[in-house]
Amino acid sequence: MLIKRTYASESVTEGHPDKICDQISDAILDDILAHNVGPALDQARVACESAVKSQDVFIFGEITSEYQADYEGLARQTLREIGYDSEECGIDPDTCQVWVRVEQQSPDIARGTTEENLGAGDQGMMFGYASDETVPEYMPLPIVLAHRLTRRLAAVRKSGEVPYLRPDGKAQVTVEYQQDRPLRVRRVVLASQHRPGPSPQQIHEDLLHQVIAPALGHYFNPEVLCTVNGTGQFIIGGPRGDAGLTGRKIMVDTYGGLGRHGGGAFSGKDPTKVDRSANYLCRYVAKNVVAAGLARRCEFHLAYCIGVADPEAIGVETFGTALEGVTDQQIENWIREIFPLRPRDIIRELNLRRPIYRKTAAYGHFGRSDEDFTWERLDKVEALRQAAGLD
């Protein structure tokens, strides 16, 4: 019997309060990585959190850096670049209060993450996921479509195609699956902050034709149920309407809930933090396994102990989709031979000590074609196929 089920994933725009915080934290990280050189770059450590509400921005955490970043200036610049320009819009970058509470990294942590002894910056579990249901993204379809919607929502706001839009927004896509293959899009929920004036009917029509239909492409048809601004209007948004916090959109950042997550957020963390670097490595592994044809779905798992370089646990799950005659244990063995699993080696392999992180902080860390997203490369496909005897 063919089993049908539905699954929904969401994305948020760069103007969502939580994403504001992710971008501020990663803008600070990028600034520190860009301005420290030589040994100072290797020794820089960043664990930066941000929070926003109304006219207040809070920046706090543990940062060790020879170069001293302009935290307040970076926060204001990030708000402007997102599109906030007044308190009425959600927050005024020129008049808001920016509070900074930053200390240096704890020496108890630092002693385990020196260049001579680059162990993991914390304990924790990391997961990477890939699926062949979308190519070239190798991501679950619901999160791919949700990101397309929020990117398109931001694009028509910035271009002036829909001139009354403001920066805050969200999208949710429900996909119907048959067995484990996507069949069709069932529902779309779109929420977009806007200026006073346009009617709910006008907003619905504009966003249906300017955002939803172009973003869904061939998945759009008259049977897709579309809801735009479910309460009728969305005028009060951004930090004025909702508090924001770094790391509160980890499912948006990853696989939309279809892959497991260890709980650690990414933004504001330098790559010695395995919450970031090892999650990127796990995605790198899973994507190459699927692209190599060893499985249609793959989840790769690592766990670390603070100060220890070798992982505490390694695991592969292919959900019964592995190539005939290939076991998960065999795939794990090939991964151990081909991929770096120690923090220092991961950082070098993926070239992670670069100012590339601000652009990861909205619209997902995975499934994107930007060449700086080195964890999206498919340069291990041939090595995996050769290990499996397929070439």
C-alpha positions as MATLAB code, in Angstrom:
seq = 'MLIKRTYASESVTEGHPDKICDQISDAILDDILAHNVGPALDQARVACESAVKSQDVFIFGEITSEYQADYEGLARQTLREIGYDSEECGIDPDTCQVWVRVEQQSPDIARGTTEENLGAGDQGMMFGYASDETVPEYMPLPIVLAHRLTRRLAAVRKSGEVPYLRPDGKAQVTVEYQQDRPLRVRRVVLASQHRPGPSPQQIHEDLLHQVIAPALGHYFNPEVLCTVNGTGQFIIGGPRGDAGLTGRKIMVDTYGGLGRHGGGAFSGKDPTKVDRSANYLCRYVAKNVVAAGLARRCEFHLAYCIGVADPEAIGVETFGTALEGVTDQQIENWIREIFPLRPRDIIRELNLRRPIYRKTAAYGHFGRSDEDFTWERLDKVEALRQAAGLD';
ca = [
       0.000    0.000    0.000;
       1.278    3.461   -0.922;
       1.474    5.627    2.187;
       0.855    9.364    1.908;
       1.819   11.945    4.506;
       2.361   15.681    4.691;
       5.260   17.655    6.105;
       5.702   21.410    6.582;
       8.821   23.550    6.950;
       9.210   27.277    7.480;
      11.650   30.035    6.619;
      11.871   33.638    7.800;
      13.171   36.764    6.094;
      16.314   38.633    7.076;
      14.076   41.185    8.828;
      12.647   38.675   11.304;
      13.798   39.649   14.838;
      15.640   36.359   15.432;
      17.406   36.679   12.083;
      18.382   40.270   12.864;
      20.263   38.868   15.851;
      21.909   36.091   13.859;
      23.125   38.659   11.334;
      24.462   41.063   13.963;
      26.354   38.231   15.672;
      27.812   36.984   12.386;
      28.656   40.520   11.224;
      30.768   40.893   14.382;
      32.401   37.504   13.763;
      33.204   38.439   10.159;
      34.686   41.772   11.212;
      36.994   40.055   13.702;
      38.065   37.400   11.180;
      38.681   40.072    8.536;
      40.895   42.287   10.700;
      42.988   39.782   12.648;
      45.994   38.510   10.688;
      48.642   35.841   11.235;
      48.766   34.354   14.735;
      46.089   36.801   15.885;
      43.599   35.180   13.503;
      44.365   31.691   14.818;
      43.955   32.909   18.397;
      40.702   34.848   17.858;
      37.723   33.283   19.616;
      34.156   34.500   19.186;
      30.977   33.435   20.945;
      28.686   36.388   20.305;
      25.006   36.532   21.174;
      22.555   39.306   20.311;
      19.029   40.180   21.376;
      16.605   42.851   20.164;
      13.358   44.320   21.426;
      11.712   47.586   20.443;
      14.473   50.220   20.427;
      17.105   48.166   22.255;
      19.874   45.963   20.877;
      21.912   43.816   23.282;
      25.291   42.318   22.359;
      26.871   39.927   24.830;
      29.172   36.933   24.993;
      32.822   35.925   25.166;
      35.238   37.337   22.586;
      39.027   37.158   22.555;
      40.516   39.268   19.775;
      43.587   41.408   19.208;
      41.453   43.597   16.937;
      38.646   45.400   18.731;
      35.406   45.459   16.763;
      32.996   48.409   16.748;
      30.070   46.430   18.127;
      27.649   49.332   18.179;
      28.517   50.473   14.670;
      28.185   46.969   13.264;
      24.767   46.531   14.867;
      23.472   49.796   13.414;
      24.936   49.048    9.986;
      23.333   45.583    9.937;
      19.909   47.019   10.768;
      20.218   49.546    7.928;
      21.302   46.909    5.417;
      18.346   44.703    6.331;
      16.004   47.600    5.581;
      14.965   49.026    8.950;
      14.875   52.820    8.865;
      12.481   54.019   11.564;
      10.850   53.086   14.837;
       7.526   52.836   12.999;
       9.077   50.280   10.635;
      10.277   48.183   13.570;
      13.511   49.759   14.842;
      15.476   52.938   14.075;
      19.176   52.158   13.514;
      20.177   55.748   14.301;
      18.333   56.250   17.584;
      18.100   52.731   19.072;
      20.097   51.909   22.194;
      22.940   49.398   21.741;
      24.106   47.682   24.929;
      27.402   45.774   24.875;
      28.409   43.235   27.523;
      31.374   41.280   26.153;
      34.092   39.447   28.089;
      37.050   37.314   27.010;
      36.780   33.567   26.514;
      37.076   31.540   29.695;
      40.670   30.316   30.198;
      39.242   26.888   31.099;
      37.889   26.620   27.549;
      40.850   28.369   25.909;
      43.388   25.855   27.227;
      41.703   23.075   25.239;
      41.431   25.004   21.963;
      44.946   26.320   21.335;
      46.551   25.766   17.945;
      48.903   23.238   19.536;
      45.969   21.374   21.100;
      42.930   22.201   19.003;
      40.309   20.084   20.664;
      36.600   20.675   20.326;
      35.423   24.010   21.727;
      32.542   22.294   23.514;
      30.825   18.959   23.927;
      27.756   18.203   21.868;
      26.132   16.280   19.040;
      26.147   17.364   15.401;
      24.043   16.100   12.504;
      24.219   16.541    8.753;
      21.495   15.540    6.332;
      21.020   15.256    2.571;
      18.312   13.936    0.278;
      18.044   13.492   -3.485;
      14.496   14.879   -3.519;
      15.941   18.194   -4.746;
      18.973   18.520   -7.017;
      21.338   20.383   -7.000;
      20.370   21.400   -3.449;
      20.212   17.846   -2.046;
      17.810   19.180    0.572;
      14.237   18.393    1.670;
      11.737   20.042   -0.670;
       9.691   21.872    2.028;
      12.642   23.924    3.322;
      13.934   24.619   -0.201;
      10.573   26.088   -1.227;
      10.165   27.987    2.052;
      13.554   29.671    1.511;
      12.603   30.520   -2.078;
       9.493   32.248   -0.799;
      11.277   34.372    1.808;
      14.080   35.274   -0.602;
      11.499   36.338   -3.172;
       9.597   38.285   -0.518;
      12.764   40.231    0.319;
      13.602   40.716   -3.368;
      10.273   42.336   -4.305;
      10.517   44.585   -1.247;
      14.013   45.776   -2.117;
      13.288   46.201   -5.833;
      10.107   48.183   -5.184;
       7.938   45.717   -7.128;
       5.716   45.559   -4.046;
       6.510   48.974   -2.550;
       4.508   48.778    0.661;
       6.352   45.796    2.143;
       8.552   46.030    5.236;
      11.430   43.735    6.315;
       9.749   41.218    8.645;
       8.217   38.107    7.128;
       7.752   34.336    7.255;
       6.790   31.488    4.945;
       5.624   27.929    5.533;
       5.214   25.211    2.919;
       3.353   21.913    3.336;
       4.385   19.142    0.944;
       2.537   15.888    0.407;
       4.757   12.811    0.206;
       4.017    9.386   -1.220;
       6.237    6.907    0.560;
       9.349    9.102    0.967;
       9.062   10.991   -2.336;
       7.519   14.494   -2.638;
       4.287   14.419   -4.624;
       2.915   17.965   -4.556;
       2.653   21.188   -2.575;
      -0.539   21.250   -0.539;
      -0.407   24.573    1.339;
       1.524   27.825    1.525;
       1.360   30.256    4.420;
       2.991   33.643    3.863;
       3.210   36.502    6.356;
       4.698   39.838    5.331;
       4.981   43.052    7.299;
       3.569   46.029    5.395;
       2.816   49.722    5.666;
      -0.707   50.900    6.553;
      -2.927   51.400    3.542;
      -3.225   48.397    1.230;
      -6.211   46.146    1.781;
      -5.854   42.477    2.712;
      -7.244   41.597   -0.713;
      -4.611   43.688   -2.516;
      -1.794   42.226   -0.431;
      -3.061   38.694   -1.100;
      -3.241   39.249   -4.858;
       0.117   41.011   -5.072;
       1.967   38.380   -3.065;
       0.209   35.504   -4.804;
       1.373   36.694   -8.223;
       4.646   38.433   -7.339;
       5.970   36.035   -4.683;
       4.199   32.684   -4.337;
       3.761   31.707   -7.994;
       7.323   32.650   -9.074;
       8.905   31.025   -6.004;
       7.023   27.725   -6.338;
       7.531   27.484  -10.099;
       6.064   24.248  -11.479;
       4.840   23.295   -7.988;
       2.295   26.147   -8.155;
      -1.198   25.382   -9.389;
      -4.787   26.410   -8.505;
      -5.106   23.524   -6.027;
      -2.364   24.907   -3.743;
      -4.095   26.499   -0.752;
      -2.472   29.895   -0.085;
      -2.925   31.998    3.037;
      -1.411   35.482    3.184;
      -1.310   37.337    6.515;
      -3.736   35.076    8.321;
      -4.961   37.765   10.749;
      -5.667   40.192    7.912;
      -2.794   42.626    8.467;
       0.824   42.695    9.633;
       1.794   46.324   10.253;
       3.628   46.107   13.567;
       6.692   43.945   13.007;
      10.401   43.627   13.545;
      11.724   44.222   17.087;
       8.754   46.502   17.769;
       6.403   43.552   17.420;
       8.503   40.686   18.739;
      11.731   40.097   20.639;
      14.628   38.436   18.815;
      17.537   36.265   19.947;
      20.557   34.691   18.256;
      20.195   30.975   17.529;
      16.432   30.677   17.847;
      15.798   29.550   14.263;
      17.928   26.404   14.107;
      15.384   24.462   12.017;
      15.223   27.320    9.521;
      19.028   27.296    9.437;
      19.236   23.562    8.730;
      16.753   21.091    7.210;
      13.331   22.346    8.191;
      12.975   19.604   10.784;
      13.432   16.665    8.404;
      16.960   16.053    9.664;
      17.823   15.725   13.345;
      19.578   18.544   15.183;
      21.928   18.449   18.164;
      20.565   21.727   19.561;
      23.594   23.976   19.104;
      23.109   27.176   17.102;
      25.585   28.426   14.493;
      25.615   32.215   14.307;
      28.152   34.246   16.247;
      30.513   31.287   16.751;
      34.025   31.006   15.330;
      34.908   27.647   13.725;
      36.682   26.226   16.786;
      33.138   25.797   18.067;
      32.085   22.409   16.736;
      28.462   23.527   16.950;
      29.303   25.319   13.733;
      32.284   23.647   12.061;
      31.307   20.027   12.759;
      27.721   20.622   11.651;
      29.108   21.989    8.391;
      31.336   18.910    8.095;
      28.365   16.611    8.720;
      26.415   18.289    5.933;
      29.483   18.000    3.645;
      29.647   14.270    4.325;
      25.931   13.579    3.901;
      25.661   15.560    0.670;
      28.613   13.786   -0.926;
      27.282   10.372    0.120;
      23.940   11.060   -1.589;
      25.506   12.693   -4.656;
      27.789    9.653   -5.011;
      24.707    7.453   -5.303;
      25.436    5.458   -2.152;
      22.006    6.351   -0.703;
      18.977    8.479   -1.539;
      18.928    9.906    1.991;
      21.788   10.187    4.459;
      22.200   11.513    7.979;
      25.714   11.713    9.415;
      26.281   12.137   13.139;
      29.265   13.240   15.244;
      29.710   13.938   18.960;
      32.618   15.640   20.738;
      34.073   16.233   24.195;
      35.430   19.684   25.040;
      39.194   19.865   24.585;
      39.378   16.501   22.776;
      40.124   16.372   19.057;
      38.774   12.938   18.099;
      34.995   12.541   17.990;
      33.310   10.578   20.759;
      30.733    9.085   18.401;
      30.330    8.621   14.637;
      27.206    7.336   12.931;
      25.520    6.931    9.554;
      21.800    6.448    8.905;
      20.472    5.961    5.369;
      16.859    5.118    6.323;
      16.783    1.989    4.163;
      17.721    3.921    1.004;
      21.321    2.706    0.626;
      22.477    1.221   -2.655;
      21.797   -2.498   -2.853;
      24.655   -4.399   -1.269;
      25.964   -1.375    0.640;
      25.549   -1.143    4.418;
      25.570    1.901    6.695;
      28.643    0.462    8.438;
      30.519    0.311    5.150;
      29.619    3.920    4.373;
      30.847    4.935    7.833;
      34.163    3.182    7.222;
      34.643    4.980    3.902;
      33.794    8.311    5.519;
      36.441    7.761    8.198;
      39.032    7.206    5.450;
      38.053   10.142    3.235;
      36.847   13.010    5.447;
      38.619   14.985    8.214;
      36.886   14.598   11.584;
      39.161   16.539   13.959;
      38.364   20.246   14.524;
      41.684   21.580   13.195;
      41.426   19.412   10.069;
      37.785   20.390    9.499;
      38.693   24.088    9.684;
      41.509   23.606    7.164;
      39.531   21.363    4.801;
      36.587   23.777    4.611;
      38.713   26.946    4.932;
      36.538   28.270    7.747;
      38.715   31.053    9.166;
      37.352   33.602    6.685;
      34.750   36.385    6.964;
      31.984   34.417    5.201;
      29.383   34.069    7.913;
      27.069   37.076    7.698;
      25.521   35.700    4.516;
      24.852   32.335    6.176;
      22.709   34.047    8.812;
      19.549   34.281    6.675;
      17.901   31.842    4.242;
      19.668   28.739    5.485;
      23.225   27.474    5.863;
      22.727   24.526    3.515;
      21.597   23.837   -0.038;
      23.095   27.054   -1.426;
      25.444   27.502   -4.392;
      27.672   30.300   -3.024;
      31.315   29.263   -3.525;
      32.157   30.403    0.015;
      29.866   27.674    1.359;
      32.639   25.100    1.067;
      30.607   22.458    2.908;
      28.356   22.327   -0.177;
      31.163   21.111   -2.465;
      30.845   17.704   -4.123;
      34.572   17.077   -4.353;
      34.492   13.768   -2.425;
      32.016   12.033   -4.714;
      34.628   10.243   -6.794;
      36.592    9.089   -3.727;
      33.411    7.637   -2.224;
      32.445    5.894   -5.450;
      35.927    4.424   -5.794;
      35.832    3.187   -2.178;
      32.516    1.501   -2.947;
      33.888   -0.042   -6.132;
      31.466    1.883   -8.368;
      34.105    3.438  -10.685;
];
